[in-house]
Amino acid sequence: MSGKIKVTQVKSTAGHLRNIRASVRGLGLRRIGHAVEVLDTAPNRGMINTAVHLLSVEKA
């Protein structure tokens, strides 16, 4: 699983549960359209899976 993943926020976190908002912030995303590259690790995958309906994910 080593490598990097590019994660982009495509939908707003407004109106979603606190743990979903925290996962998006934990990935380093701040606003719609913001993209970050994160390491492909189990904790990062867990945060991505929590908020997958708000994110776009691709290999970096």
Secondary structure, 3 states (H helix, E strand, C coil): CCCEEEEEECCCCCCCCHHHHHHHHHCCCCCCCCEEEEECCHHHHHHHHHCHHHEEEEEC
